[in-house]
Amino acid sequence: MTALLRPVLALGLLAALWQAVVWAAVVPERYFPPIATVVQAGMSMIARGQMQQALFDTGSRAILGAIAVNLIGIGLGLAATGAPSLRRILDTVAAILQPVPPAAVVPMAVFALGLGWKLYAFVVVLVTIWPPYLATVSALAATNPVLLSVGRMAGFGPVAMLWHIRLPAAMPEILAGVRYATTIALIAVIVSEMITGRDGIGFLLFQKAFAIRIPEVFALMFAVGLLGSAMGLAVSAVYRGFAGWHLAQRGRAA
């Protein structure tokens, strides 16, 4: 019950603050419309089918990209843990590429890859792969020495030690990297759609903004927030499945 009440209260508080800004006339109403006008604009787009199609296009790209990138990033982290020379190379590449924003990558990628799924895949991989990779190598390197001693006393070899000791202990930190990468994947897709896309939330946002359809722009922004929240809830469900013990441990500590 509490879990359902919190988002409802948060939305209610947001709506109240929004309406207070409108009534205070801090921003001209043309550029900051009442919440009812934004809802009406969103419902109009839903009635025309625009919102659903845009959410499907963007959501499918972001979700598939996040799944692929997180698997690749964790896999690279596992490989780098067993190969120090590979880790040094990947750490250097990560230090160079991780700060690069998606908007800086898209123009270069257009010339090399053209428009379409290859562009989205390249941008998402390039800017999103590093959080799960870095989280994996960091978490595996920080395994509690006591746990490693227990594994050695139990006769575990390197593979068994990784599978039964190091990976379970590292899972909370790895999944924190997965959560962060999932958010970045959605941002990268939307930025790519805004710059070069022909469909999706990013393209629709760009189109409505230049047409000065402000209520529709805000409605699309709320839609992006809901999509991001849904993806975050999915990651949280995975977290509870693989690292629920960590949440229980934190609860007892609190």
C-alpha positions in Angstrom: 0.0 0.0 0.0 2.8 2.4 0.9 4.6 1.6 -2.3 1.6 2.7 -4.3 0.9 5.7 -2.1 4.3 7.3 -2.6 4.2 7.8 -6.4 0.6 9.1 -6.1 1.6 11.7 -3.4 4.7 12.6 -5.5 2.5 13.3 -8.6 0.0 15.2 -6.5 2.8 17.4 -5.1 4.2 18.0 -8.5 0.8 19.0 -9.9 0.3 21.4 -7.0 3.7 23.0 -7.4 3.1 23.2 -11.2 -0.2 25.0 -10.7 1.2 27.3 -8.1 3.8 28.5 -10.6 1.1 29.0 -13.2 -1.0 31.1 -10.7 2.0 33.1 -9.6 2.6 34.0 -13.3 6.3 33.5 -12.8 6.5 32.3 -16.4 4.1 33.5 -19.2 1.3 31.0 -19.5 2.1 30.5 -23.2 5.4 28.9 -22.2 4.3 27.2 -18.9 0.6 26.2 -19.4 -1.7 24.9 -16.7 -1.4 21.2 -15.9 -5.0 20.6 -17.3 -3.9 22.0 -20.7 -0.9 19.7 -20.7 -3.1 16.7 -19.9 -5.5 17.7 -22.6 -2.7 18.0 -25.2 -1.4 14.5 -24.2 -4.9 13.0 -24.5 -5.2 14.6 -27.9 -2.0 12.9 -29.1 -3.1 9.6 -27.6 -6.4 9.9 -29.5 -4.5 10.5 -32.8 -2.1 7.5 -32.0 1.0 9.7 -32.0 1.9 9.2 -28.4 1.6 5.4 -28.4 3.6 5.0 -31.6 6.4 7.3 -30.4 6.6 5.6 -27.0 6.8 2.2 -28.8 9.5 3.3 -31.2 11.7 4.9 -28.5 11.0 2.4 -25.8 11.8 -0.6 -28.0 15.1 1.0 -29.1 16.1 1.9 -25.5 15.1 -1.4 -23.9 16.8 -3.6 -26.5 19.8 -1.3 -26.4 20.0 -1.4 -22.6 19.7 -5.2 -22.5 22.4 -5.7 -25.1 24.8 -3.0 -23.7 24.5 -4.2 -20.1 25.2 -7.8 -21.1 28.2 -6.7 -23.2 29.5 -4.4 -20.5 29.2 -7.1 -17.8 30.9 -9.6 -20.1 33.8 -7.2 -20.8 34.1 -6.7 -17.0 34.3 -10.4 -16.4 36.9 -10.8 -19.1 39.0 -7.9 -17.9 38.9 -9.2 -14.4 40.8 -12.3 -15.6 43.1 -10.4 -17.9 44.9 -7.4 -16.4 46.3 -6.3 -19.7 42.8 -6.2 -21.2 41.6 -4.2 -18.2 44.3 -1.6 -18.6 43.3 -1.1 -22.3 39.6 -1.0 -21.6 40.1 1.4 -18.6 42.0 3.8 -20.9 39.3 3.6 -23.5 36.6 4.2 -20.9 38.4 7.2 -19.5 38.4 8.8 -23.0 34.9 7.9 -24.2 32.8 7.9 -21.0 32.6 11.7 -20.8 31.5 12.1 -24.4 27.8 13.1 -24.5 25.4 11.4 -27.0 24.9 14.7 -28.9 28.6 14.9 -29.8 28.6 11.3 -31.2 25.5 11.5 -33.4 26.8 13.8 -36.2 30.0 11.7 -36.6 28.0 8.5 -36.6 25.6 9.8 -39.3 28.4 10.1 -41.8 29.8 6.7 -41.0 26.6 4.7 -40.6 23.8 6.7 -42.1 20.3 6.8 -40.6 18.5 3.8 -39.1 19.1 1.1 -36.5 22.9 1.0 -37.0 23.1 4.6 -35.9 21.0 4.0 -32.7 23.0 0.9 -31.9 26.3 2.6 -32.3 25.4 5.6 -30.2 23.8 3.6 -27.4 26.8 1.2 -27.2 29.4 3.9 -27.3 27.9 6.0 -24.5 26.3 3.4 -22.4 28.6 0.4 -22.2 31.0 1.9 -19.6 28.9 2.0 -16.4 28.2 -1.7 -16.3 31.8 -2.5 -17.3 33.3 -0.2 -14.7 30.9 -1.4 -12.0 31.7 -5.0 -12.8 35.5 -4.7 -12.6 35.3 -2.5 -9.5 33.0 -4.8 -7.6 34.8 -8.0 -8.5 38.2 -6.4 -7.5 36.7 -5.4 -4.1 35.5 -8.9 -3.1 35.8 -9.4 0.7 39.1 -11.3 1.4 37.3 -13.3 4.0 34.9 -14.7 1.4 37.8 -15.5 -0.9 39.5 -17.4 2.0 36.3 -19.4 2.6 36.2 -20.3 -1.1 39.8 -21.4 -1.1 39.2 -23.6 2.0 36.2 -25.1 0.2 38.5 -26.1 -2.7 37.0 -23.7 -5.2 38.9 -23.1 -8.4 39.0 -19.8 -10.3 35.7 -20.4 -12.2 33.9 -21.7 -9.1 35.2 -18.8 -7.0 33.9 -16.4 -9.6 30.5 -18.0 -10.0 29.8 -18.8 -6.3 31.7 -16.1 -4.4 32.8 -13.1 -6.3 29.9 -12.6 -8.7 27.1 -12.9 -6.0 29.0 -10.5 -3.7 29.5 -8.0 -6.6 25.9 -8.2 -7.8 24.5 -5.1 -5.9 27.2 -2.8 -7.4 26.9 -4.3 -10.8 23.2 -3.8 -10.9 23.7 -0.2 -9.7 25.8 0.2 -12.9 23.0 -1.5 -14.9 20.4 0.9 -13.5 22.6 3.9 -14.5 23.3 2.5 -18.0 19.6 1.9 -18.6 18.9 5.6 -18.0 21.7 6.7 -20.3 20.4 4.3 -23.0 17.0 6.1 -23.0 18.7 9.5 -23.1 21.0 8.4 -26.0 18.1 7.1 -28.0 16.1 10.3 -27.5 19.0 12.6 -28.4 19.7 10.5 -31.5 16.0 10.8 -32.5 16.0 14.5 -32.0 19.1 15.1 -34.2 18.6 12.5 -37.0 15.4 10.6 -36.3 12.3 10.3 -38.4 10.1 8.9 -35.6 10.1 8.3 -31.8 9.7 10.6 -28.8 12.9 12.6 -29.6 11.7 13.4 -33.2 8.2 14.3 -32.0 9.7 16.5 -29.2 11.9 18.3 -31.8 8.9 18.7 -34.2 6.5 20.1 -31.5 9.1 22.4 -30.0 9.9 24.1 -33.3 6.1 24.4 -34.0 5.9 26.1 -30.5 3.3 23.5 -29.4 4.3 24.0 -25.8 1.5 21.9 -24.1 2.4 19.0 -26.3 6.1 19.4 -25.6 5.4 19.1 -21.8 3.1 16.1 -22.4 5.9 14.4 -24.3 8.3 15.2 -21.5 6.0 13.6 -19.0 5.7 10.6 -21.3 9.5 10.3 -21.3 9.4 10.4 -17.5 6.9 7.6 -17.3 8.9 5.5 -19.8 12.0 6.0 -17.8 10.2 5.1 -14.6 8.9 1.9 -16.1 12.4 1.0 -17.2 13.7 1.8 -13.7 11.0 -0.4 -12.2 12.1 -3.3 -14.4 15.7 -2.9 -13.3 14.5 -2.8 -9.7 12.7 -6.1 -10.2 15.9 -7.6 -11.6 17.8 -6.2 -8.6 15.4 -7.8 -6.1 15.7 -11.1 -8.0 19.5 -11.2 -8.0 20.4 -9.1 -5.0 17.4 -9.1 -2.8 19.6 -10.2 0.1 21.4 -6.9 -0.1 18.2 -5.0 0.3 17.2 -7.2 3.3 20.7 -6.6 4.8 20.3 -2.8 4.4 16.9 -3.0 6.0 18.2 -4.8 9.1 21.1 -2.3 9.3 18.7 0.6 9.3 
